Structure formats: structure tokens, C-alpha cells
Amino acid sequence: MYAITIPEPGGPEALIWAEVPDPVPGEGEVLVEVAAAAVNRADVLQRQGFYNPPSGASPYPGLECSGRIAALGPGVSGWSVGDEVCALLSGGGYAQKVAVPAGQLLPVPTGVDLASAAALPEVVCTVWSNVFMVSHLRPGETLLVHGGASGIGTMAIQLGKAVGAKVAVTAGGPDKLARCAELGADILIDYREQDFVDEVLKATDGIGADVILDIMGAKYLERNVRALAVNGRLAIIGLQGGAKAELNLGALLTKRAAVTATSLRGRPAAEKAAIVAAVREHVWPLISDGRVRPVVDRTLPLADAAEGHRVLEASSHVGKVLLTA
């Protein structure tokens, strides 16, 4: 088969389309013939040499894909060759085939085409696990999503609205904010022109956000805590603004607030399977009835993954960038 390889870390040109050995599904795994994969920030970090795959994972980038089951490994039940699926991966999505633990498979939802389904697993599992399983967003609460026009952001807006929350977003410029509004965002904040703390407090009569989903890390830490409501929950899932910052614990104590930080890729297979099962139970019906949908900015050939990375790094997209095999 062919896959996108990274012989040496570097810029987008470091992604090389090359012939590699076919993967063989092990115990509890299935072999998926890839139809499409999605581009994620983690793939960019891996290409740059900053985010290596977990031990035993495929060396090729790609944390989510869609396709058809080509073979079943030993001990797999409940799936058949030919089933159309999408999958949460630890790596290997930028390839013509990938071996996946069966617990990380999801059926393609009703109403979603096979390629577009590749835009779902990573973002839905990330949002559901952090905003709902960890931070327990409830109806009537306020959710602040940083990077509202990103793949994560566009999904967080929709899921927040689906459960009856008020959703605030930050994004760069009126065009991206308009797209967020189309998805249901209630409070639109241009981070280039406005202070999100002031805007969130103003829009909530001084109460603040009950849950904040943050991709920035250190750069936003102090302001995120100021923007939190009493008993608020800050979920950090990215470090685009750095990894180290000072935090006034007194401010956290006063608000009785919580700060969590999680990643998905390196979790044990059992934890991933539990998240996937929760997503299938709670989110898949929302997608099938049209209340939630994948947001795809553009689709490129898998062999042109370098261009997909350039788009992501330029932040010129809204939603997901897909690569079709």
C-alpha cells in the first residue's frame, strides 16, 4: 500500500507519499481500507518532530479516518467485512489501509457520506469526553469555546446547543464568526479586536462561563480563570499558546473552579473504547437526525497532504480539512 511518511521532521514538504508494508490486524483489531482521513493539529506537530505516536502505534500521521472493513483480526465480533465505518486512531490514517482496535470503530451515521464521516471521530470524542464526560456541561449553562471555527470548535458549538447550553466563541474575524453563528453560537467574540473576558462577563451579566474549552494553554490561563463562573470548569486540550504559565490559586479557590487537561491519543485502548461507546450512544443519534453535522472546509487528495497542512497552519479554514485516498 501507499502512505504518507515522514522520513525527517520539517515543513509540509516533509510529508512523502511512499510505498510501505500493509498493516496486519492483530487480536481484537480490524483492517480498514481508508476512504478519507482528516487533518489535525496533532498531525502537524508530529510532522515537525514534536509529537511522536504512542508505543506500538502506526508511524504514519492521521488520528481519524473513514472507510470499509477489509478484514477482521482474531477475536473480533459485531463487525463484518464491507461495513462502512469511521475510526478513532492513534496514528496511520494517512494511508490506504490501517489496523484499528474494534472498540475504536463507529458506523457511518445515517445521512453522512463516507468521506465526510472522516471528520467526526477525533473531534466528537474530544468534545464529548472533555465538555460532557469531564466538565459535565448542563442545559442552561454557558460554554465558551476558543477557536470556534476550528474542527473542534464547530463540533463543540453544535453539541453545546444540542443539549440546551448558551455558547460563546472566540474566532479571528467577522467571516469566521458568521460561520460560528450559522452553527448556533450565541456570543461572538473577535479575539483580534475584543477581550473575551470582558465580552463573556458582559453577555452573562457578570456571571461568567460555566465551562471553557481551551486550545491555547498558557497564553489564556489567567484570563480563562477570570472568565469562569463560580463552580466553573476549564478544560485544556491544546497548547497553541504555550505550556507554562503562573496561576493565582486564590482566584481558583474563590470560584471553587476546576482546571483539567487531557489528551486523547495516548490514552489506553480501554479508555478510548469507553469514550467511543459514549459517543455512539449520545452523539450518533444527534447526527442521524440532522441536529449535528460534520463541517468540512475542503477535500484534497491524500497524496497532497502537504497542502492540507499548509491550509491548517494558515488557519484559513472553517471546520475540517479532509484527505481522500
C-alpha positions in Angstrom: 0.0 0.0 0.0 0.9 3.7 -0.1 1.0 6.0 2.9 2.2 9.5 3.9 5.6 9.0 5.6 7.8 11.5 7.5 11.5 10.5 6.8 12.7 13.6 8.5 10.8 16.2 10.6 10.2 19.5 8.9 7.7 21.7 7.0 4.8 20.4 4.9 7.3 19.2 2.3 8.5 16.6 4.8 5.3 14.6 4.1 6.3 11.9 1.5 3.9 9.6 -0.4 5.6 6.3 -0.4 5.0 2.6 -0.7 5.0 0.8 2.7 4.1 -2.7 4.0 0.4 -3.4 4.5 -0.7 -3.5 8.2 -1.9 -6.8 9.6 -4.8 -6.7 12.1 -3.9 -8.2 15.4 -6.1 -9.6 18.2 -9.2 -7.5 18.5 -8.4 -5.3 15.5 -9.9 -4.8 12.1 -8.3 -3.7 8.9 -9.9 -0.7 7.3 -9.5 0.3 3.7 -9.3 4.1 4.0 -11.7 6.3 2.1 -10.7 9.6 3.8 -8.7 10.9 6.7 -8.9 14.3 8.4 -6.0 16.7 9.1 -5.5 17.6 12.8 -3.1 19.9 14.7 -1.5 16.8 16.2 -0.5 15.7 12.7 1.3 19.0 12.2 3.1 18.6 15.5 4.1 15.0 14.5 5.4 16.2 11.2 7.5 18.8 13.0 9.0 16.2 15.3 7.2 17.3 18.5 4.5 14.7 18.9 5.6 11.1 18.3 3.0 8.3 18.1 2.4 6.2 21.2 4.4 3.0 21.5 3.1 0.3 19.1 1.0 2.8 17.0 1.4 3.3 13.3 4.3 5.7 12.5 2.2 7.5 9.9 0.1 10.6 10.8 -3.7 10.6 10.9 -5.9 10.4 14.0 -9.2 9.7 12.3 -10.4 8.1 9.1 -13.4 6.6 7.4 -13.5 3.6 5.1 -14.7 0.0 4.7 -13.6 -3.0 6.7 -11.3 -5.2 4.6 -10.5 -7.9 7.2 -11.2 -8.9 10.7 -8.5 -9.9 13.2 -8.8 -12.7 15.7 -11.5 -12.2 18.4 -13.5 -9.6 16.6 -17.3 -9.8 16.7 -20.1 -7.4 15.8 -18.5 -6.2 12.6 -18.3 -7.6 9.1 -16.1 -7.2 6.0 -17.6 -4.5 3.9 -19.1 -2.5 6.7 -18.7 1.3 6.3 -17.1 2.8 9.4 -15.2 5.7 10.8 -12.5 5.3 13.4 -10.5 6.9 16.1 -6.8 6.2 15.6 -3.5 6.5 17.4 -1.9 7.1 14.0 -1.9 5.7 10.5 -4.9 7.5 8.9 -2.8 9.0 6.1 -2.6 5.6 4.3 -4.6 3.4 2.1 -5.1 0.9 4.9 -5.0 1.0 8.7 -5.4 -1.5 11.5 -7.8 -0.3 14.2 -8.9 -1.7 17.6 -12.5 -2.7 17.2 -13.5 -0.7 20.2 -12.5 2.5 18.3 -14.8 1.9 15.4 -18.1 3.7 14.7 -20.6 3.0 12.0 -21.0 5.8 9.4 -24.0 7.8 10.7 -27.2 8.0 8.8 -27.2 11.0 6.4 -23.4 11.3 6.3 -21.4 10.3 3.3 -18.5 8.0 3.7 -15.8 10.6 3.1 -17.3 13.3 5.4 -17.5 10.7 8.2 -13.7 11.0 8.5 -14.3 14.5 10.0 -16.1 13.0 13.0 -14.2 10.6 15.3 -11.4 12.7 16.7 -13.4 15.9 17.2 -16.6 14.3 18.6 -14.6 12.1 21.0 -12.5 15.1 22.1 -15.5 17.4 22.7 -17.8 14.8 24.3 -15.1 13.5 26.7 -14.0 17.0 27.8 -17.1 19.1 27.7 -19.6 16.4 28.9 -17.9 13.4 30.5 -15.3 15.5 32.4 -16.8 19.0 32.7 -20.5 18.0 32.8 -22.0 20.8 30.8 -25.7 21.1 31.6 -28.7 22.7 29.9 -28.9 26.4 30.6 -25.2 26.8 31.3 -22.7 28.8 29.3 -20.0 27.2 27.3 -17.0 29.2 26.0 -15.2 27.7 23.0 -11.9 29.1 21.9 -11.2 28.6 18.2 -14.9 28.3 17.3 -14.2 28.0 13.6 -11.9 25.0 14.0 -12.9 21.4 13.6 -13.1 21.1 17.4 -14.9 24.4 17.7 -17.6 23.7 15.1 -18.4 20.5 16.8 -18.4 22.0 20.3 -20.9 24.7 19.2 -23.3 22.2 17.8 -23.1 19.8 20.7 -23.4 22.6 23.2 -26.6 23.9 21.5 -28.0 20.4 21.2 -28.0 20.0 25.0 -29.5 23.4 25.6 -26.4 25.4 26.6 -25.6 29.0 25.6 -22.5 29.0 23.5 -19.8 31.7 23.3 -17.0 31.5 20.8 -13.7 33.3 20.0 -12.6 33.4 16.4 -10.5 35.6 14.2 -12.6 38.0 12.1 -16.2 38.5 11.1 -16.3 35.8 8.4 -15.4 33.1 10.8 -17.7 34.4 13.5 -20.5 34.5 10.9 -19.9 30.8 10.3 -20.0 30.1 14.0 -23.3 32.0 14.2 -24.7 29.8 11.5 -23.9 26.8 13.6 -25.8 28.3 16.6 -23.2 30.3 18.6 -24.9 32.9 20.7 -22.0 35.1 21.8 -19.4 36.0 19.1 -16.0 37.4 20.1 -13.3 38.5 17.7 -10.2 37.7 19.7 -8.2 40.2 17.5 -10.3 43.1 18.5 -12.1 42.2 21.8 -11.2 40.9 25.2 -13.0 37.6 25.7 -13.2 38.1 29.5 -15.0 41.4 29.2 -17.3 40.1 26.5 -18.3 36.9 28.3 -18.9 38.7 31.6 -21.0 41.3 29.7 -23.1 38.7 28.0 -23.7 36.7 31.2 -24.5 39.7 33.5 -21.2 39.2 35.2 -21.6 35.5 35.9 -19.1 34.1 33.5 -18.8 30.8 31.6 -19.6 27.6 33.3 -17.4 25.5 31.0 -14.5 26.7 28.9 -12.9 24.5 26.2 -9.4 25.8 25.6 -6.9 25.1 22.9 -4.4 27.9 23.9 -3.0 26.7 27.2 -0.6 29.1 28.9 -1.4 32.3 27.0 -5.1 32.2 28.1 -4.8 30.5 31.5 -5.1 33.6 33.8 -7.9 35.2 31.6 -9.8 31.9 31.4 -9.9 31.7 35.2 -11.2 35.3 35.3 -13.9 34.4 32.7 -15.1 31.3 34.7 -18.3 31.4 36.7 -18.4 30.2 40.3 -18.1 26.4 40.2 -16.8 26.8 36.6 -14.8 24.1 34.8 -11.8 24.9 32.5 -10.9 22.0 30.1 -7.5 22.5 28.4 -7.0 20.4 25.3 -4.2 22.3 23.4 -1.1 24.3 24.0 -1.0 26.6 21.0 -0.3 29.5 23.3 2.5 27.7 25.3 2.8 25.2 28.1 3.9 27.2 31.1 2.1 30.0 33.0 1.5 31.2 36.5 -1.9 30.7 38.1 -3.3 32.5 41.1 -4.7 29.6 43.1 -6.6 32.1 45.3 -8.7 33.1 42.3 -9.4 29.4 41.6 -10.3 28.8 45.3 -12.6 31.8 45.4 -14.6 30.5 42.4 -14.4 26.9 43.6 -13.4 26.2 40.0 -11.6 23.2 38.4 -8.9 23.0 35.7 -8.4 19.8 33.8 -6.0 19.0 31.0 -6.4 15.9 28.7 -5.2 14.4 25.5 -6.8 11.6 23.6 -4.1 10.0 21.5 -2.1 8.4 24.3 -5.0 7.0 26.4 -5.2 3.3 26.9 -7.4 1.4 24.4 -10.0 0.7 27.1 -10.4 4.4 27.8 -10.8 5.2 24.1 -13.3 2.4 23.7 -15.4 3.8 26.6 -15.4 7.3 25.0 -16.3 5.9 21.6 -19.2 3.9 23.2 -20.5 7.0 24.9 -20.3 9.0 21.6 -22.2 6.3 19.8 -24.9 6.3 22.4 -25.3 10.1 22.9 -24.0 11.8 19.8 -24.7 9.5 16.9 -28.5 10.0 17.2 -28.0 13.7 17.0 -26.1 13.3 13.8 -28.6 10.9 12.3 -31.5 13.3 12.9 -29.6 16.2 11.5 -29.1 18.3 14.7 -25.3 17.9 14.5 -23.3 17.5 11.3 -19.6 17.4 10.2 -18.3 20.7 8.9 -15.9 20.1 6.0 -13.9 23.1 4.7 -12.3 21.3 1.7 -11.2 17.9 0.4 -7.8 17.2 -1.1 -6.1 14.0 -2.4 -4.3 12.1 0.3 -1.1 12.3 -1.7 -1.3 16.1 -1.4 -1.3 16.0 2.4 1.3 18.8 2.4 -1.3 21.2 1.1 -3.7 20.2 3.8 -1.1 21.0 6.4 -0.5 24.4 4.8 -4.2 25.2 5.0 -4.3 24.2 8.6 -1.2 26.2 9.6 -2.5 29.3 7.8 -5.8 29.0 9.8 -7.7 29.8 6.6 -10.3 27.0 7.1 -13.6 26.6 8.9 -14.2 23.1 10.2 -12.2 20.1 8.9 -9.8 19.6 6.0 -10.1 16.1 4.6 -7.7 13.9 2.5 -9.3 11.3 0.3 -7.4 8.1 -0.5 
